[in-house]
Amino acid sequence: MRAHRPSLPITLDRTVAGPVYQQIVARLRAAIESGALAPGARLPASRVLATQLGVARGTVETAYALLVGEGTIVARGAAGTLVSPELAGRGAPVAPPLVRRGVVPAPPEPIRPFRMGLPALDAFPRKLWARLAVREARGLAEADLLHPDPLGLPALRTAIASYLGLSRGIQCDAGQVLVTGGFQGGLALIARTLLRQGDRAWVEDPGYFLARDGLLAAGATLVPVPVDAEGMRVADGVAAAAEARLAVVTPTHQSALGVALSLARRLALLAWAEARDGWIVEDDYDGEFRYAGPPLPAMKSLDRAERVIYAGSFSKVLFPGLRLGYLVLPWGLLDRFASASLLLQGGQPELGQRVVAAFMQEGHFARHLRRMRTLYGRRRAAAASALAEAFGPRLQLTLQGGGMHLLARFAGDVPDEELAARAARAGLAPTALSSLRLRTGGDQGLLLGFTNVMEDQALPLARRLAAAVERPGGD
């Protein structure tokens, strides 16, 4: 007789983005902490649970491996996988709750190859930065130790306005610039200031999952709008929810597919906002990094009706630990946002703003961007060549005009989340395209960050990726 294979009464939320294995980890932890799974209870085999949940077996294996690593479950070979008997009498380990779209706080870890969203930290001018930081710290006066300006340091706001005028075609006054706690801090201000509970907001699908999380946390109702070769399908957004209050878009380099929003669709989006009294949040995702010609002008430069809020960040052009970003606001919104900033964030730390302002005013920022464009162009070419050599015709690589990642599509029918899980077990960190979708379906692939892949390591890492995702037997 076949041995009884237990099943678990858990389900997954397909409306949220992020790795599915993190949802599985959270559901299992919750079942153990509630007592639904007692110490010593046997868990389903990874293949059985994968079938039950409709996911790749590797996704379940990754979840199990994380729980084994923290001591919540134990693997006993032929005896199966059990809830750790040692939890009896003392409860399960307390873990952070699952945040919408699969974001589980984790301690810092080494940068894994192909991870998205990180600049080339090995090329950051740390000595210069340290010198500026020491100088600015020594120059702090007693008044500089008081509460910061909720709009931001005037010198930094002036430097940002000057940079945007030269690089992004945005003619704005320093008075329109509000310094925020990164892009997420800016989006939180926008949502809390402009949205009411239940207001509808267009988001790109696929798109940036933390932007969607921020809107959901503010009580917005998301309207996923498909993306094609010309960017967000504005007509689809109008057809689905013409009355939407807000649209969040990445027009220069779409966050996932890398395409640019066409001029016709930019104009259509601006016309919708003006006619419907809606707002457009322009997330200038990777806008500074273009390898064929100068950076594209921002959509804000076309905004004659003052309906666009431009959102920028220093996370990718400098380093993410800085946690500084900015908004360029229509004049009519400035007072409301100044009040919201005072209430919700109280301004940003003075010293960090002073260092960034000095870095920009003294010309270091412009030189750093030029160096990074050159470096990223070389690293992108090396990564693309290495991937083509390692995979041959089994891989289709999409090279857009800019950005910090490549989109790779693979021959065969293995789900991209399974490919990402296999790569993760090999110490690599690509992102599954399907994990960034709100709706099911659509093409699949892996997003491969190249900015931290050194040229002499590109081919070994590409071969490592090929060995991981194409291992014999698939499962």
QUITA-V108855 format. One record per backbone hydrogen bond with DSSP energy under -0.5 kcal/mol. NH is the residue of the N-H (numbers start at 1). CO is the residue of the C=O. E is the energy in kcal/mol with one decimal. If there is no record, write none. Layout:
# QUITA-V108855
{{NH/CO/E} {NH/CO/E}}
This chain:
# QUITA-V108855
{{6/4/-0.6} {10/8/-1.8} {14/12/-0.8} {16/13/-1.1} {18/435/-1.8} {22/19/-0.9} {23/19/-0.7} {23/20/-0.7} {24/20/-1.9} {25/21/-2.4} {26/22/-2.2} {27/23/-2.7} {28/24/-2.5} {29/25/-2.6} {30/26/-2.4} {31/27/-2.1} {32/28/-2.2} {33/29/-3.0} {34/30/-2.0} {35/31/-0.6} {35/32/-0.7} {36/31/-1.1} {37/31/-1.9} {38/36/-0.6} {40/83/-2.2} {41/38/-2.5} {43/81/-3.5} {49/45/-2.6} {50/46/-2.2} {51/47/-2.0} {52/48/-2.3} {53/49/-2.4} {54/50/-1.4} {55/50/-2.1} {59/56/-0.9} {60/56/-1.2} {61/57/-2.4} {62/58/-2.2} {63/59/-1.7} {64/60/-2.9} {65/61/-2.5} {66/62/-1.9} {67/63/-2.0} {68/64/-2.6} {69/65/-2.3} {70/66/-1.3} {71/68/-1.3} {72/67/-1.9} {73/67/-1.1} {74/82/-2.8} {76/74/-0.5} {76/80/-2.9} {79/76/-2.1} {80/77/-1.9} {81/43/-0.5} {82/74/-2.8} {83/41/-2.8} {84/72/-2.4} {87/84/-1.7} {88/85/-1.7} {90/87/-2.0} {91/87/-1.2} {95/93/-0.5} {99/103/-1.2} {102/99/-1.1} {103/99/-0.9} {104/102/-0.8} {105/103/-0.5} {115/112/-1.4} {121/119/-1.7} {123/120/-1.6} {124/121/-0.9} {126/124/-2.2} {129/125/-2.3} {130/126/-2.9} {131/127/-2.2} {132/128/-2.3} {133/129/-2.7} {134/130/-2.4} {135/131/-2.2} {136/132/-2.8} {137/133/-2.3} {138/134/-2.3} {139/135/-1.3} {140/137/-1.1} {144/141/-0.8} {145/142/-1.4} {146/143/-1.4} {152/149/-1.1} {156/153/-0.5} {157/153/-2.4} {158/154/-2.3} {159/155/-1.9} {160/156/-2.5} {161/157/-2.2} {162/158/-2.2} {163/159/-2.3} {164/160/-2.7} {165/161/-1.8} {166/162/-1.6} {167/163/-3.0} {168/164/-1.6} {169/164/-0.6} {170/164/-1.8} {171/169/-0.7} {172/170/-1.1} {176/173/-2.2} {177/174/-1.4} {178/327/-2.5} {179/151/-2.7} {180/325/-2.4} {182/180/-1.6} {185/181/-1.3} {186/182/-1.9} {187/183/-2.8} {188/184/-2.3} {189/185/-1.8} {190/186/-2.2} {191/187/-3.0} {192/188/-2.5} {193/189/-1.7} {194/190/-2.8} {195/191/-1.8} {198/219/-3.1} {199/196/-2.5} {201/221/-2.4} {202/246/-2.8} {203/223/-2.1} {204/248/-0.5} {205/225/-2.1} {206/436/-0.5} {207/436/-2.0} {212/208/-1.4} {213/209/-2.4} {214/210/-2.2} {215/211/-1.8} {216/212/-2.6} {217/213/-2.6} {218/214/-1.0} {219/216/-1.8} {220/215/-2.4} {221/199/-3.1} {222/220/-0.6} {223/201/-2.7} {224/222/-0.5} {225/203/-3.0} {227/205/-1.0} {228/231/-2.0} {231/228/-2.1} {233/226/-2.6} {234/232/-1.6} {236/233/-0.9} {237/233/-1.6} {238/234/-2.4} {239/235/-2.3} {240/236/-2.1} {241/237/-2.8} {242/238/-0.7} {244/241/-1.7} {245/200/-2.5} {246/200/-1.1} {247/279/-1.9} {248/202/-2.3} {249/247/-0.5} {249/281/-2.5} {251/249/-0.5} {254/259/-3.2} {256/254/-1.6} {258/254/-2.2} {261/251/-3.1} {262/230/-1.9} {266/262/-2.4} {267/263/-2.5} {268/264/-1.9} {269/265/-2.5} {270/266/-2.4} {271/267/-2.4} {272/268/-2.3} {273/269/-2.3} {274/270/-2.2} {275/271/-2.5} {276/272/-2.5} {277/273/-0.8} {278/273/-1.8} {279/245/-1.7} {280/307/-2.6} {281/247/-3.2} {282/280/-0.7} {282/309/-2.5} {283/249/-2.6} {283/281/-0.9} {284/282/-0.8} {284/311/-2.0} {285/283/-2.5} {287/284/-1.6} {289/286/-1.4} {290/288/-0.9} {291/401/-2.8} {292/401/-0.7} {298/168/-2.4} {301/298/-1.3} {302/299/-2.2} {303/300/-1.5} {304/302/-1.1} {309/280/-3.3} {310/308/-0.6} {310/328/-1.8} {311/282/-3.0} {312/310/-0.5} {312/326/-2.6} {314/324/-2.4} {318/314/-2.1} {319/314/-0.8} {322/319/-1.5} {323/320/-1.3} {325/180/-2.2} {326/312/-2.4} {327/178/-2.4} {328/310/-2.4} {329/176/-2.6} {329/327/-0.6} {333/330/-2.0} {334/330/-0.6} {334/331/-1.2} {337/333/-2.4} {338/334/-2.5} {339/335/-2.1} {340/336/-2.2} {341/337/-2.8} {342/338/-2.1} {343/339/-2.0} {344/340/-3.2} {345/341/-2.3} {346/341/-3.0} {347/341/-0.5} {353/349/-1.4} {354/350/-2.3} {355/351/-2.2} {356/352/-2.1} {357/353/-2.5} {358/354/-2.3} {359/355/-2.5} {360/356/-2.1} {361/357/-3.1} {362/358/-2.2} {363/360/-1.5} {364/359/-0.9} {365/359/-1.8} {367/363/-1.7} {368/364/-2.7} {369/365/-2.4} {370/366/-2.1} {371/367/-2.4} {372/368/-2.5} {373/369/-2.5} {374/370/-1.9} {375/371/-2.8} {376/372/-3.3} {377/373/-2.0} {378/374/-1.8} {379/375/-2.6} {380/376/-2.9} {381/377/-2.0} {382/378/-2.5} {383/379/-2.5} {384/380/-2.7} {385/381/-2.3} {386/382/-2.5} {387/383/-2.6} {388/384/-2.1} {389/385/-2.1} {390/386/-2.6} {391/387/-2.3} {392/388/-2.1} {394/391/-1.4} {395/392/-1.4} {396/409/-3.3} {397/395/-0.5} {398/407/-2.6} {399/397/-0.6} {400/398/-0.7} {403/286/-0.5} {403/289/-2.7} {406/448/-2.4} {407/398/-1.1} {408/406/-0.6} {408/446/-2.9} {409/396/-2.9} {411/394/-2.6} {418/415/-0.5} {419/415/-1.9} {420/416/-2.6} {421/417/-2.0} {422/418/-2.4} {423/419/-2.4} {424/420/-2.3} {425/421/-1.9} {426/422/-0.8} {426/423/-0.7} {427/424/-1.8} {428/423/-2.5} {429/113/-2.8} {431/447/-2.0} {433/445/-2.9} {435/432/-0.9} {436/433/-1.9} {437/434/-1.5} {446/408/-2.9} {447/431/-3.1} {448/406/-3.0} {448/446/-0.6} {449/114/-2.2} {449/447/-0.6} {450/404/-1.3} {451/404/-0.7} {453/450/-1.8} {454/452/-0.8} {457/454/-1.6} {458/454/-0.7} {458/455/-0.9} {461/457/-2.2} {462/458/-2.3} {463/459/-2.5} {464/460/-2.0} {465/461/-2.4} {466/462/-2.4} {467/463/-2.6} {468/464/-1.9} {469/465/-2.7} {470/466/-1.8} {471/468/-0.8} {474/471/-1.8} {475/473/-2.9}}
